[in-house]
């Protein structure tokens, strides 16, 4: 399967266009869709963004 140019190193996501809001493996800093990321619970829990 050929990986799309917009797809990061996630092989399982290669069939879909890269959507940071639907990619749990992408950077939490880029996921500003409102989903609570475990990485942000490590001290920045006060700041939802």
PyMOL Python script that loads the backbone (N, CA, C, O; Angstrom):
from pymol import cmd

cmd.read_pdbstr("""\
ATOM      1  N   UNK A   1       0.848  -1.209   0.000  1.00  0.00           N
ATOM      2  CA  UNK A   1       0.000   0.000   0.000  1.00  0.00           C
ATOM      3  C   UNK A   1       0.877   1.250   0.000  1.00  0.00           C
ATOM      4  O   UNK A   1       1.818   1.360   0.786  1.00  0.00           O
ATOM      5  N   UNK A   2       0.566   2.165  -0.867  1.00  0.00           N
ATOM      6  CA  UNK A   2       1.359   3.389  -0.952  1.00  0.00           C
ATOM      7  C   UNK A   2       0.883   4.412   0.068  1.00  0.00           C
ATOM      8  O   UNK A   2      -0.311   4.684   0.196  1.00  0.00           O
ATOM      9  N   UNK A   3       1.847   4.971   0.788  1.00  0.00           N
ATOM     10  CA  UNK A   3       1.491   5.971   1.800  1.00  0.00           C
ATOM     11  C   UNK A   3       1.275   7.333   1.149  1.00  0.00           C
ATOM     12  O   UNK A   3       2.035   7.738   0.269  1.00  0.00           O
ATOM     13  N   UNK A   4       0.242   8.028   1.587  1.00  0.00           N
ATOM     14  CA  UNK A   4      -0.023   9.360   1.063  1.00  0.00           C
ATOM     15  C   UNK A   4       1.031  10.338   1.548  1.00  0.00           C
ATOM     16  O   UNK A   4       1.632  10.138   2.603  1.00  0.00           O
ATOM     17  N   UNK A   5       1.259  11.402   0.775  1.00  0.00           N
ATOM     18  CA  UNK A   5       2.283  12.382   1.121  1.00  0.00           C
ATOM     19  C   UNK A   5       1.940  13.104   2.422  1.00  0.00           C
ATOM     20  O   UNK A   5       2.831  13.552   3.145  1.00  0.00           O
ATOM     21  N   UNK A   6       0.650  13.213   2.713  1.00  0.00           N
ATOM     22  CA  UNK A   6       0.225  13.937   3.912  1.00  0.00           C
ATOM     23  C   UNK A   6       0.134  13.048   5.135  1.00  0.00           C
ATOM     24  O   UNK A   6      -0.332  13.477   6.190  1.00  0.00           O
ATOM     25  N   UNK A   7       0.578  11.806   4.993  1.00  0.00           N
ATOM     26  CA  UNK A   7       0.480  10.863   6.106  1.00  0.00           C
ATOM     27  C   UNK A   7       1.799  10.762   6.854  1.00  0.00           C
ATOM     28  O   UNK A   7       2.848  10.584   6.235  1.00  0.00           O
ATOM     29  N   UNK A   8       1.760  10.874   8.181  1.00  0.00           N
ATOM     30  CA  UNK A   8       2.965  10.725   9.001  1.00  0.00           C
ATOM     31  C   UNK A   8       3.410   9.261   9.062  1.00  0.00           C
ATOM     32  O   UNK A   8       2.920   8.444   8.283  1.00  0.00           O
ATOM     33  N   UNK A   9       4.312   8.918   9.956  1.00  0.00           N
ATOM     34  CA  UNK A   9       4.866   7.574  10.017  1.00  0.00           C
ATOM     35  C   UNK A   9       3.923   6.543  10.588  1.00  0.00           C
ATOM     36  O   UNK A   9       4.375   5.516  11.094  1.00  0.00           O
ATOM     37  N   UNK A  10       2.636   6.783  10.524  1.00  0.00           N
ATOM     38  CA  UNK A  10       1.666   5.817  11.032  1.00  0.00           C
ATOM     39  C   UNK A  10       1.178   4.947   9.886  1.00  0.00           C
ATOM     40  O   UNK A  10       0.348   5.381   9.087  1.00  0.00           O
ATOM     41  N   UNK A  11       1.678   3.736   9.798  1.00  0.00           N
ATOM     42  CA  UNK A  11       1.351   2.846   8.683  1.00  0.00           C
ATOM     43  C   UNK A  11      -0.121   2.511   8.622  1.00  0.00           C
ATOM     44  O   UNK A  11      -0.667   2.320   7.535  1.00  0.00           O
ATOM     45  N   UNK A  12      -0.781   2.434   9.779  1.00  0.00           N
ATOM     46  CA  UNK A  12      -2.179   2.027   9.817  1.00  0.00           C
ATOM     47  C   UNK A  12      -3.102   3.126   9.298  1.00  0.00           C
ATOM     48  O   UNK A  12      -4.261   2.872   8.972  1.00  0.00           O
ATOM     49  N   UNK A  13      -2.585   4.332   9.225  1.00  0.00           N
ATOM     50  CA  UNK A  13      -3.409   5.463   8.788  1.00  0.00           C
ATOM     51  C   UNK A  13      -3.170   5.786   7.311  1.00  0.00           C
ATOM     52  O   UNK A  13      -3.690   6.777   6.798  1.00  0.00           O
ATOM     53  N   UNK A  14      -2.385   4.952   6.634  1.00  0.00           N
ATOM     54  CA  UNK A  14      -1.975   5.271   5.271  1.00  0.00           C
ATOM     55  C   UNK A  14      -3.135   5.230   4.280  1.00  0.00           C
ATOM     56  O   UNK A  14      -3.029   5.776   3.181  1.00  0.00           O
ATOM     57  N   UNK A  15      -4.224   4.598   4.652  1.00  0.00           N
ATOM     58  CA  UNK A  15      -5.362   4.501   3.740  1.00  0.00           C
ATOM     59  C   UNK A  15      -6.235   5.747   3.789  1.00  0.00           C
ATOM     60  O   UNK A  15      -7.055   5.977   2.901  1.00  0.00           O
ATOM     61  N   UNK A  16      -6.051   6.552   4.839  1.00  0.00           N
ATOM     62  CA  UNK A  16      -6.874   7.745   4.990  1.00  0.00           C
ATOM     63  C   UNK A  16      -6.006   8.993   4.877  1.00  0.00           C
ATOM     64  O   UNK A  16      -4.817   8.942   5.191  1.00  0.00           O
ATOM     65  N   UNK A  17      -6.575  10.114   4.435  1.00  0.00           N
ATOM     66  CA  UNK A  17      -5.844  11.385   4.438  1.00  0.00           C
ATOM     67  C   UNK A  17      -5.514  11.786   5.865  1.00  0.00           C
ATOM     68  O   UNK A  17      -6.244  11.451   6.797  1.00  0.00           O
ATOM     69  N   UNK A  18      -4.422  12.499   6.031  1.00  0.00           N
ATOM     70  CA  UNK A  18      -3.973  12.840   7.383  1.00  0.00           C
ATOM     71  C   UNK A  18      -4.913  13.830   8.049  1.00  0.00           C
ATOM     72  O   UNK A  18      -5.071  14.962   7.592  1.00  0.00           O
ATOM     73  N   UNK A  19      -5.539  13.385   9.142  1.00  0.00           N
ATOM     74  CA  UNK A  19      -6.427  14.254   9.908  1.00  0.00           C
ATOM     75  C   UNK A  19      -6.010  14.215  11.375  1.00  0.00           C
ATOM     76  O   UNK A  19      -6.289  13.243  12.076  1.00  0.00           O
ATOM     77  N   UNK A  20      -5.340  15.274  11.843  1.00  0.00           N
ATOM     78  CA  UNK A  20      -4.830  15.309  13.221  1.00  0.00           C
ATOM     79  C   UNK A  20      -5.921  15.110  14.260  1.00  0.00           C
ATOM     80  O   UNK A  20      -5.649  14.633  15.362  1.00  0.00           O
ATOM     81  N   UNK A  21      -7.142  15.468  13.922  1.00  0.00           N
ATOM     82  CA  UNK A  21      -8.253  15.332  14.868  1.00  0.00           C
ATOM     83  C   UNK A  21      -8.653  13.864  15.031  1.00  0.00           C
ATOM     84  O   UNK A  21      -9.281  13.491  16.021  1.00  0.00           O
ATOM     85  N   UNK A  22      -8.284  13.036  14.050  1.00  0.00           N
ATOM     86  CA  UNK A  22      -8.652  11.623  14.113  1.00  0.00           C
ATOM     87  C   UNK A  22      -7.440  10.730  14.333  1.00  0.00           C
ATOM     88  O   UNK A  22      -7.571   9.507  14.383  1.00  0.00           O
ATOM     89  N   UNK A  23      -6.257  11.334  14.466  1.00  0.00           N
ATOM     90  CA  UNK A  23      -5.032  10.571  14.636  1.00  0.00           C
ATOM     91  C   UNK A  23      -4.502  10.699  16.060  1.00  0.00           C
ATOM     92  O   UNK A  23      -3.871  11.699  16.401  1.00  0.00           O
ATOM     93  N   UNK A  24      -4.758   9.680  16.900  1.00  0.00           N
ATOM     94  CA  UNK A  24      -4.342   9.720  18.308  1.00  0.00           C
ATOM     95  C   UNK A  24      -2.824   9.702  18.462  1.00  0.00           C
ATOM     96  O   UNK A  24      -2.304  10.031  19.528  1.00  0.00           O
ATOM     97  N   UNK A  25      -2.109   9.317  17.400  1.00  0.00           N
ATOM     98  CA  UNK A  25      -0.654   9.237  17.485  1.00  0.00           C
ATOM     99  C   UNK A  25       0.024  10.547  17.111  1.00  0.00           C
ATOM    100  O   UNK A  25       1.240  10.681  17.247  1.00  0.00           O
ATOM    101  N   UNK A  26      -0.765  11.520  16.637  1.00  0.00           N
ATOM    102  CA  UNK A  26      -0.158  12.786  16.254  1.00  0.00           C
ATOM    103  C   UNK A  26       0.141  13.638  17.484  1.00  0.00           C
ATOM    104  O   UNK A  26      -0.239  13.288  18.601  1.00  0.00           O
ATOM    105  N   UNK A  27       0.815  14.744  17.269  1.00  0.00           N
ATOM    106  CA  UNK A  27       1.213  15.611  18.377  1.00  0.00           C
ATOM    107  C   UNK A  27       0.001  16.161  19.116  1.00  0.00           C
ATOM    108  O   UNK A  27      -0.902  16.710  18.486  1.00  0.00           O
ATOM    109  N   UNK A  28      -0.037  16.023  20.444  1.00  0.00           N
ATOM    110  CA  UNK A  28      -1.134  16.579  21.249  1.00  0.00           C
ATOM    111  C   UNK A  28      -1.226  18.096  21.065  1.00  0.00           C
ATOM    112  O   UNK A  28      -2.301  18.677  21.211  1.00  0.00           O
ATOM    113  N   UNK A  29      -0.096  18.733  20.745  1.00  0.00           N
ATOM    114  CA  UNK A  29      -0.057  20.177  20.542  1.00  0.00           C
ATOM    115  C   UNK A  29      -0.877  20.563  19.312  1.00  0.00           C
ATOM    116  O   UNK A  29      -1.391  21.678  19.223  1.00  0.00           O
ATOM    117  N   UNK A  30      -0.993  19.634  18.369  1.00  0.00           N
ATOM    118  CA  UNK A  30      -1.730  19.903  17.145  1.00  0.00           C
ATOM    119  C   UNK A  30      -3.196  19.509  17.263  1.00  0.00           C
ATOM    120  O   UNK A  30      -4.012  19.861  16.411  1.00  0.00           O
ATOM    121  N   UNK A  31      -3.526  18.774  18.327  1.00  0.00           N
ATOM    122  CA  UNK A  31      -4.907  18.322  18.495  1.00  0.00           C
ATOM    123  C   UNK A  31      -5.687  19.312  19.351  1.00  0.00           C
ATOM    124  O   UNK A  31      -5.945  19.062  20.529  1.00  0.00           O
ATOM    125  N   UNK A  32      -6.056  20.428  18.750  1.00  0.00           N
ATOM    126  CA  UNK A  32      -6.780  21.446  19.499  1.00  0.00           C
ATOM    127  C   UNK A  32      -8.275  21.312  19.254  1.00  0.00           C
ATOM    128  O   UNK A  32      -9.017  22.291  19.329  1.00  0.00           O
ATOM    129  N   UNK A  33      -8.711  20.084  18.957  1.00  0.00           N
ATOM    130  CA  UNK A  33     -10.122  19.855  18.642  1.00  0.00           C
ATOM    131  C   UNK A  33     -10.975  19.736  19.902  1.00  0.00           C
ATOM    132  O   UNK A  33     -12.200  19.647  19.820  1.00  0.00           O
ATOM    133  N   UNK A  34     -10.330  19.735  21.064  1.00  0.00           N
ATOM    134  CA  UNK A  34     -11.083  19.675  22.309  1.00  0.00           C
ATOM    135  C   UNK A  34     -10.974  18.326  22.992  1.00  0.00           C
ATOM    136  O   UNK A  34     -11.473  18.148  24.104  1.00  0.00           O
ATOM    137  N   UNK A  35     -10.325  17.374  22.334  1.00  0.00           N
ATOM    138  CA  UNK A  35     -10.140  16.060  22.951  1.00  0.00           C
ATOM    139  C   UNK A  35      -9.077  16.131  24.030  1.00  0.00           C
ATOM    140  O   UNK A  35      -8.048  16.785  23.861  1.00  0.00           O
ATOM    141  N   UNK A  36      -9.333  15.450  25.146  1.00  0.00           N
ATOM    142  CA  UNK A  36      -8.387  15.493  26.263  1.00  0.00           C
ATOM    143  C   UNK A  36      -7.268  14.484  26.043  1.00  0.00           C
ATOM    144  O   UNK A  36      -7.499  13.275  26.039  1.00  0.00           O
ATOM    145  N   UNK A  37      -6.062  14.990  25.863  1.00  0.00           N
ATOM    146  CA  UNK A  37      -4.915  14.123  25.649  1.00  0.00           C
ATOM    147  C   UNK A  37      -4.208  13.820  26.962  1.00  0.00           C
ATOM    148  O   UNK A  37      -4.046  14.709  27.797  1.00  0.00           O
ATOM    149  N   UNK A  38      -3.781  12.565  27.155  1.00  0.00           N
ATOM    150  CA  UNK A  38      -3.091  12.160  28.383  1.00  0.00           C
ATOM    151  C   UNK A  38      -1.808  12.957  28.603  1.00  0.00           C
ATOM    152  O   UNK A  38      -1.399  13.169  29.745  1.00  0.00           O
ATOM    153  N   UNK A  39      -1.176  13.397  27.525  1.00  0.00           N
ATOM    154  CA  UNK A  39       0.057  14.175  27.637  1.00  0.00           C
ATOM    155  C   UNK A  39      -0.199  15.519  28.311  1.00  0.00           C
ATOM    156  O   UNK A  39       0.684  16.068  28.970  1.00  0.00           O
ATOM    157  N   UNK A  40      -1.404  16.042  28.142  1.00  0.00           N
ATOM    158  CA  UNK A  40      -1.712  17.350  28.700  1.00  0.00           C
ATOM    159  C   UNK A  40      -2.126  17.256  30.164  1.00  0.00           C
ATOM    160  O   UNK A  40      -2.257  18.272  30.848  1.00  0.00           O
ATOM    161  N   UNK A  41      -2.332  16.031  30.637  1.00  0.00           N
ATOM    162  CA  UNK A  41      -2.754  15.843  32.021  1.00  0.00           C
ATOM    163  C   UNK A  41      -1.549  15.818  32.962  1.00  0.00           C
ATOM    164  O   UNK A  41      -1.696  15.673  34.175  1.00  0.00           O
ATOM    165  N   UNK A  42      -0.363  15.961  32.385  1.00  0.00           N
ATOM    166  CA  UNK A  42       0.860  15.863  33.173  1.00  0.00           C
ATOM    167  C   UNK A  42       1.261  17.185  33.808  1.00  0.00           C
ATOM    168  O   UNK A  42       2.402  17.328  34.246  1.00  0.00           O
ATOM    169  N   UNK A  43       0.357  18.154  33.869  1.00  0.00           N
ATOM    170  CA  UNK A  43       0.717  19.413  34.512  1.00  0.00           C
ATOM    171  C   UNK A  43       0.009  20.594  33.869  1.00  0.00           C
ATOM    172  O   UNK A  43      -0.155  21.642  34.494  1.00  0.00           O
ATOM    173  N   UNK A  44      -0.411  20.425  32.612  1.00  0.00           N
ATOM    174  CA  UNK A  44      -1.090  21.515  31.927  1.00  0.00           C
ATOM    175  C   UNK A  44      -2.596  21.287  31.928  1.00  0.00           C
ATOM    176  O   UNK A  44      -3.311  21.771  31.051  1.00  0.00           O
ATOM    177  N   UNK A  45      -3.067  20.545  32.922  1.00  0.00           N
ATOM    178  CA  UNK A  45      -4.486  20.206  33.014  1.00  0.00           C
ATOM    179  C   UNK A  45      -5.339  21.446  33.249  1.00  0.00           C
ATOM    180  O   UNK A  45      -6.540  21.450  32.978  1.00  0.00           O
ATOM    181  N   UNK A  46      -4.695  22.507  33.763  1.00  0.00           N
ATOM    182  CA  UNK A  46      -5.414  23.757  34.003  1.00  0.00           C
ATOM    183  C   UNK A  46      -5.759  24.450  32.690  1.00  0.00           C
ATOM    184  O   UNK A  46      -6.719  25.217  32.612  1.00  0.00           O
ATOM    185  N   UNK A  47      -4.964  24.170  31.661  1.00  0.00           N
ATOM    186  CA  UNK A  47      -5.138  24.840  30.384  1.00  0.00           C
ATOM    187  C   UNK A  47      -5.672  23.863  29.342  1.00  0.00           C
ATOM    188  O   UNK A  47      -4.918  23.021  28.853  1.00  0.00           O
ATOM    189  N   UNK A  48      -6.956  23.956  28.989  1.00  0.00           N
ATOM    190  CA  UNK A  48      -7.579  23.029  28.042  1.00  0.00           C
ATOM    191  C   UNK A  48      -6.978  23.114  26.645  1.00  0.00           C
ATOM    192  O   UNK A  48      -7.151  22.202  25.837  1.00  0.00           O
ATOM    193  N   UNK A  49      -6.275  24.204  26.360  1.00  0.00           N
ATOM    194  CA  UNK A  49      -5.644  24.334  25.060  1.00  0.00           C
ATOM    195  C   UNK A  49      -4.216  23.840  25.161  1.00  0.00           C
ATOM    196  O   UNK A  49      -3.485  23.858  24.171  1.00  0.00           O
TER     197      UNK A  49
END
""", "prot")
cmd.dss("prot")
cmd.show_as("cartoon", "prot")
cmd.util.cbc("prot")
cmd.orient("prot")
